[in-house]
């Protein structure tokens, strides 16, 4: 690390303050990384207690999916899994995976939201378990032939993580830690909170402003929504992605960042555009083509238990950013994504 990036610090602080004043959310944290230098600013109402900072723990919701995508990329890079493998090959649930019109669900279909599975698994007991997922999958819930359309699916990513664990011969959480979290140096990105973590967990809020209870997730949810992390870890994670000429895990990065499915190949297309127009899908990453002064961006949003979050990076410009608010305010959520995308375009325009 060299001298702090004063321009980045100025931009993050000013941009975050304007957003916080405009939307009046209970808490906001905004961070950015450029050429390895980071800046983080946290905001909370006067008298409300400690402002969030880079070490604040938070549920990152669907940003978990890009960690699952990276785990897949690692297994593909060393030949353990092929992207075109049928799901049936790796899923050890003792069921027949459904198909439609001669199209089987492949690993790549799960990772790009093109499997045909619905957004959510139907819960009978309210507790997500592998048995619940297996029963739902065996009942053939496909909404279209795999590979032909796009529908955002938490169901698909939870099934994917189970298959990756089976392919690697150990629980998915262990595969994630060994292949992604530890190599990237992420000390605060976890599937379950450790002793002391809950004390720094950001409190989420419902639409009406009431506190959202913290409910621990079951292991099957790790693929789609269950991870916890901190702004510092997410920025380090984005920095790992942007170190694209590094020889460490080089094959894994290439596999992870490629565009595998383009929008105009798909019908229907639904559930991708809340944080910006999806032009193509990577392994969990939503890829937005360059537009105006904004460079090409890989991005992912998340929302879980009163938290809304967004992270994005521009591979060609070596800049990334992350933001989180702790209330289900969906107008603010849209504004947050615009803020981050505009920050990237402002600091490093194409």
C-alpha positions as a printed NumPy array, in Angstrom:
array([[  0.   ,   0.   ,   0.   ],
       [  1.179,   3.483,  -0.795],
       [ -0.205,   6.776,   0.399],
       [ -3.963,   6.89 ,   1.02 ],
       [ -6.044,   7.746,  -2.024],
       [ -7.296,  11.178,  -0.971],
       [ -9.489,  11.581,  -4.04 ],
       [-11.187,   8.283,  -3.262],
       [-11.701,   9.249,   0.38 ],
       [-13.18 ,  12.603,  -0.645],
       [-15.486,  11.048,  -3.228],
       [-16.727,   8.278,  -0.94 ],
       [-17.377,  10.629,   1.974],
       [-19.177,  13.27 ,  -0.083],
       [-21.195,  10.796,  -2.163],
       [-22.281,   8.835,   0.899],
       [-23.307,  11.953,   2.823],
       [-25.513,  13.215,  -0.02 ],
       [-27.224,   9.817,  -0.297],
       [-27.726,   9.57 ,   3.461],
       [-29.298,  13.015,   3.678],
       [-31.528,  12.341,   0.671],
       [-32.948,   8.997,   1.783],
       [-32.821,   9.263,   5.581],
       [-32.013,   5.576,   6.126],
       [-31.104,   4.367,   9.655],
       [-27.594,   3.482,   8.555],
       [-25.39 ,   3.532,   5.461],
       [-21.889,   2.346,   4.748],
       [-20.135,   3.082,   1.461],
       [-16.691,   1.905,   0.456],
       [-14.522,   1.822,  -2.635],
       [-11.222,   0.32 ,  -3.751],
       [ -9.016,   1.711,  -6.499],
       [ -5.596,   0.334,  -7.42 ],
       [ -5.477,  -1.451,  -4.06 ],
       [ -6.273,   1.628,  -1.946],
       [ -9.542,   1.68 ,  -0.018],
       [-11.86 ,   4.252,   1.534],
       [-14.889,   3.558,   3.753],
       [-17.436,   5.991,   5.217],
       [-20.314,   5.164,   7.563],
       [-23.395,   7.229,   8.353],
       [-26.067,   7.088,  11.067],
       [-28.468,   9.681,  12.558],
       [-27.079,  11.873,  15.324],
       [-27.471,  10.257,  18.721],
       [-28.28 ,   6.819,  17.309],
       [-25.039,   5.247,  18.44 ],
       [-21.938,   4.069,  16.624],
       [-21.741,   4.629,  12.883],
       [-21.09 ,   1.561,  10.738],
       [-17.505,   1.182,   9.577],
       [-15.296,  -1.19 ,   7.626],
       [-15.44 ,  -3.847,  10.354],
       [-19.225,  -3.823,  10.803],
       [-20.644,  -7.316,  10.337],
       [-23.686,  -7.656,   8.108],
       [-25.792, -10.196,   6.309],
       [-24.922,  -9.859,   2.629],
       [-27.89 , -11.794,   1.236],
       [-27.626, -12.57 ,  -2.461],
       [-24.066, -11.276,  -2.744],
       [-23.445, -14.789,  -1.384],
       [-24.124, -16.002,  -4.929],
       [-20.909, -14.589,  -6.371],
       [-18.961, -16.463,  -3.702],
       [-20.735, -19.621,  -4.853],
       [-19.807, -18.704,  -8.422],
       [-16.159, -18.339,  -7.416],
       [-16.263, -21.728,  -5.682],
       [-17.577, -23.219,  -8.91 ],
       [-14.843, -21.441, -10.886],
       [-12.193, -22.983,  -8.649],
       [-13.613, -26.494,  -9.102],
       [-13.825, -25.962, -12.862],
       [-10.263, -24.622, -13.043],
       [ -8.804, -27.813, -11.557],
       [-11.094, -30.162, -13.492],
       [-13.219, -31.371, -10.571],
       [-16.373, -30.052, -12.264],
       [-17.24 , -29.07 , -15.824],
       [-19.625, -26.218, -16.494],
       [-21.613, -28.416, -18.856],
       [-21.882, -31.32 , -16.402],
       [-25.482, -32.356, -15.754],
       [-26.599, -31.485, -12.239],
       [-27.552, -35.153, -11.871],
       [-23.841, -36.102, -11.959],
       [-22.967, -34.168,  -8.802],
       [-26.133, -34.033,  -6.72 ],
       [-26.157, -36.842,  -4.154],
       [-29.768, -36.5  ,  -3.001],
       [-30.975, -39.801,  -4.432],
       [-33.534, -38.196,  -6.761],
       [-33.984, -37.868, -10.512],
       [-33.323, -34.259, -11.529],
       [-36.118, -33.065, -13.849],
       [-35.573, -32.133, -17.482],
       [-37.75 , -30.476, -20.113],
       [-37.929, -30.909, -23.899],
       [-34.696, -32.881, -23.898],
       [-32.797, -30.21 , -21.923],
       [-31.241, -31.325, -18.635],
       [-30.207, -28.893, -15.897],
       [-26.472, -28.31 , -16.208],
       [-24.145, -26.74 , -13.668],
       [-23.825, -23.608, -15.838],
       [-27.615, -23.239, -15.94 ],
       [-27.759, -23.042, -12.141],
       [-24.928, -20.47 , -11.983],
       [-26.486, -18.183, -14.615],
       [-30.13 , -18.351, -13.449],
       [-31.134, -20.23 , -16.586],
       [-32.092, -23.576, -14.979],
       [-35.86 , -23.062, -15.209],
       [-36.209, -23.429, -11.441],
       [-38.512, -20.944,  -9.669],
       [-37.151, -18.117,  -7.562],
       [-37.805, -19.844,  -4.234],
       [-38.275, -23.384,  -3.005],
       [-41.709, -24.043,  -1.52 ],
       [-41.314, -24.551,   2.226],
       [-43.811, -26.786,   3.965],
       [-42.355, -26.568,   7.475],
       [-40.759, -23.143,   7.121],
       [-37.277, -24.599,   7.727],
       [-35.053, -24.981,   4.638],
       [-33.293, -28.359,   4.65 ],
       [-31.726, -30.51 ,   1.918],
       [-34.691, -32.866,   2.241],
       [-37.125, -30.038,   1.486],
       [-35.085, -28.995,  -1.563],
       [-34.761, -32.589,  -2.773],
       [-38.507, -33.161,  -2.561],
       [-39.261, -29.896,  -4.367],
       [-36.719, -30.624,  -7.116],
       [-37.944, -34.191,  -7.635],
       [-41.513, -32.862,  -8.116],
       [-40.366, -31.117, -11.347],
       [-40.96 , -27.417, -10.659],
       [-39.363, -26.302, -13.95 ],
       [-40.963, -23.215, -15.472],
       [-39.181, -23.529, -18.834],
       [-36.624, -25.783, -20.494],
       [-33.181, -25.389, -18.884],
       [-30.873, -23.067, -20.809],
       [-33.616, -21.385, -22.824],
       [-34.754, -18.603, -20.479],
       [-33.575, -16.577, -17.51 ],
       [-35.318, -16.357, -14.134],
       [-33.477, -15.184, -11.013],
       [-33.447, -18.15 ,  -8.614],
       [-32.338, -18.562,  -5.012],
       [-33.494, -22.17 ,  -5.305],
       [-30.943, -22.773,  -8.076],
       [-27.96 , -21.408,  -6.147],
       [-28.748, -23.395,  -3.017],
       [-28.952, -26.554,  -5.15 ],
       [-25.688, -25.535,  -6.847],
       [-23.854, -25.198,  -3.529],
       [-25.067, -28.655,  -2.475],
       [-23.8  , -30.124,  -5.75 ],
       [-20.417, -28.394,  -5.376],
       [-20.018, -29.803,  -1.883],
       [-20.793, -33.272,  -3.197],
       [-18.363, -32.893,  -6.093],
       [-15.579, -31.805,  -3.722],
       [-16.397, -34.496,  -1.165],
       [-16.994, -32.212,   1.809],
       [-19.609, -29.764,   3.155],
       [-20.052, -26.723,   0.923],
       [-19.03 , -24.334,   3.735],
       [-15.65 , -26.095,   3.947],
       [-15.18 , -25.978,   0.167],
       [-15.989, -22.249,   0.136],
       [-13.497, -21.525,   2.921],
       [-10.718, -23.624,   1.42 ],
       [-11.049, -22.475,  -2.178],
       [-12.288, -18.874,  -1.925],
       [-12.266, -17.232,   1.502],
       [ -8.827, -18.309,   2.73 ],
       [ -6.95 , -17.699,  -0.569],
       [ -8.476, -14.206,  -0.797],
       [ -7.575, -13.45 ,   2.838],
       [-11.185, -12.885,   3.921],
       [-11.203, -13.242,   7.72 ],
       [-14.719, -11.924,   8.384],
       [-16.732, -13.637,   5.64 ],
       [-18.484, -16.608,   7.246],
       [-21.504, -18.874,   6.918],
       [-22.305, -18.718,  10.648],
       [-21.427, -16.088,  13.213],
       [-18.529, -16.796,  15.563],
       [-18.344, -15.79 ,  19.25 ],
       [-18.23 , -11.998,  19.405],
       [-19.457, -11.401,  15.854],
       [-23.07 , -10.639,  16.816],
       [-21.952,  -7.631,  18.874],
       [-20.857,  -5.883,  15.665],
       [-23.748,  -7.087,  13.494],
       [-25.606,  -4.268,  11.741],
       [-29.265,  -4.192,  12.781],
       [-31.634,  -4.579,   9.861],
       [-35.062,  -2.929,   9.682],
       [-38.402,  -3.743,   8.105],
       [-40.238,  -1.476,   5.657],
       [-42.008,   0.236,   8.587],
       [-38.731,   0.95 ,  10.371],
       [-39.113,  -1.733,  13.05 ],
       [-36.088,  -3.859,  13.883],
       [-35.862,  -7.08 ,  11.897],
       [-35.012, -10.095,  14.064],
       [-31.765, -11.884,  13.341],
       [-32.585, -15.473,  12.372],
       [-29.613, -17.769,  11.702],
       [-29.744, -19.573,   8.355],
       [-29.586, -23.311,   7.76 ],
       [-26.54 , -24.724,   5.894],
       [-28.455, -25.333,   2.646],
       [-28.985, -21.561,   2.31 ],
       [-25.264, -20.795,   2.049],
       [-25.261, -20.918,  -1.744],
       [-27.818, -18.166,  -2.308],
       [-28.215, -15.862,   0.698],
       [-26.695, -16.904,   4.019],
       [-23.215, -15.362,   4.185],
       [-22.064, -12.635,   6.548],
       [-19.239, -10.232,   5.747],
       [-17.856,  -6.741,   6.39 ],
       [-17.229,  -3.774,   4.082],
       [-13.469,  -4.287,   4.479],
       [-13.741,  -7.923,   3.431],
       [-15.985,  -7.129,   0.451],
       [-13.527,  -4.474,  -0.75 ],
       [-10.653,  -6.921,  -0.355],
       [-12.738,  -9.439,  -2.312],
       [-13.29 ,  -6.917,  -5.12 ],
       [ -9.554,  -6.192,  -5.092],
       [ -8.864,  -9.91 ,  -5.513],
       [-11.103,  -9.945,  -8.573],
       [ -9.414,  -6.924, -10.103],
       [ -5.911,  -8.374,  -9.686],
       [ -6.547,  -9.964, -13.043],
       [ -2.915, -10.42 , -14.112],
       [ -1.937, -12.238, -10.921],
       [ -0.651, -15.763, -11.447],
       [ -2.358, -16.944,  -8.25 ],
       [ -5.688, -18.569,  -9.14 ],
       [ -5.42 , -17.061, -12.628],
       [ -7.51 , -19.788, -14.278],
       [-10.176, -19.407, -11.599],
       [-10.51 , -15.665, -12.264],
       [-10.826, -16.183, -16.015],
       [-13.553, -18.77 , -15.539],
       [-15.341, -16.578, -13.005],
       [-15.424, -13.357, -15.051],
       [-16.461, -14.711, -18.436],
       [-19.87 , -13.909, -19.926],
       [-21.642, -17.232, -20.465],
       [-25.201, -16.262, -21.338],
       [-26.298, -13.151, -23.236],
       [-29.666, -11.542, -22.716],
       [-30.823, -11.853, -26.309],
       [-30.355, -15.652, -26.136],
       [-33.053, -15.951, -23.48 ],
       [-36.837, -15.943, -23.326],
       [-38.219, -15.204, -20.799],
       [-35.868, -12.855, -18.92 ],
       [-37.03 , -11.827, -15.462],
       [-35.599, -10.694, -12.136],
       [-32.18 ,  -9.346, -13.16 ],
       [-32.503,  -5.597, -13.609],
       [-33.237,  -4.053, -10.197],
       [-29.7  ,  -2.641,  -9.903],
       [-28.979,  -1.998, -13.57 ],
       [-29.699,  -3.544, -16.956],
       [-28.316,  -7.089, -17.323],
       [-26.62 ,  -7.62 , -20.683],
       [-25.002, -10.955, -19.843],
       [-24.467, -13.371, -16.972],
       [-21.214, -14.583, -15.467],
       [-21.032, -17.067, -12.589],
       [-23.491, -15.182, -10.401],
       [-22.169, -11.823, -11.612],
       [-24.563,  -9.606, -13.548],
       [-22.612,  -8.029, -16.402],
       [-23.543,  -4.54 , -17.598],
       [-22.04 ,  -3.317, -20.854],
       [-20.249,   0.026, -20.903],
       [-22.65 ,   2.925, -21.354],
       [-21.825,   6.614, -21.711],
       [-18.967,   7.454, -19.35 ],
       [-19.498,   4.276, -17.287],
       [-17.154,   1.361, -18.02 ],
       [-18.255,  -2.262, -18.204],
       [-19.299,  -3.424, -14.733],
       [-19.736,  -6.76 , -13.003],
       [-22.229,  -6.334, -10.182],
       [-24.368,  -8.111,  -7.611],
       [-27.015,  -6.894,  -5.191],
       [-28.438,  -8.513,  -2.083],
       [-31.27 ,  -8.152,   0.386],
       [-31.841, -10.173,   3.542],
       [-33.289,  -9.65 ,   7.019],
       [-33.626,  -5.885,   6.763],
       [-30.382,  -5.304,   4.842],
       [-29.999,  -4.113,   1.238],
       [-26.545,  -4.217,  -0.348],
       [-24.767,  -3.731,  -3.656],
       [-21.237,  -4.332,  -4.915],
       [-19.71 ,  -3.696,  -8.323],
       [-16.351,  -3.492, -10.028],
       [-14.983,  -2.346, -13.371],
       [-12.272,  -4.801, -14.472],
       [-10.843,  -2.433, -17.084],
       [-10.496,   0.457, -14.625],
       [ -9.364,  -1.355, -11.452],
       [-12.053,   0.244,  -9.311],
       [-14.827,  -1.329,  -7.268],
       [-17.343,  -0.202,  -4.66 ],
       [-19.735,  -1.58 ,  -2.043],
       [-22.695,  -0.04 ,  -0.252],
       [-25.218,  -1.245,   2.328],
       [-28.291,   0.206,   4.026],
       [-30.084,  -1.398,   6.954],
       [-33.732,  -0.995,   6.003],
       [-36.031,  -2.483,   3.366],
       [-36.413,   0.823,   1.502],
       [-36.565,  -0.212,  -2.132],
       [-36.44 ,   3.297,  -3.568],
       [-33.227,   3.794,  -1.615],
       [-32.006,   0.414,  -2.869],
       [-32.356,   1.525,  -6.485],
       [-30.687,   4.817,  -5.603],
       [-27.842,   2.982,  -3.887],
       [-27.012,   0.978,  -7.006],
       [-27.107,   4.14 ,  -9.109],
       [-24.837,   5.851,  -6.564],
       [-22.239,   3.078,  -6.756],
       [-22.328,   2.825, -10.552],
       [-22.039,   6.602, -10.871],
       [-19.173,   6.686,  -8.349],
       [-17.247,   4.207, -10.482],
       [-17.948,   6.26 , -13.614],
       [-17.003,   9.513, -11.878],
       [-13.682,   8.372, -10.451],
       [-12.625,   6.225, -13.427],
       [-14.701,   7.114, -16.536],
       [-14.203,   5.176, -19.736]])
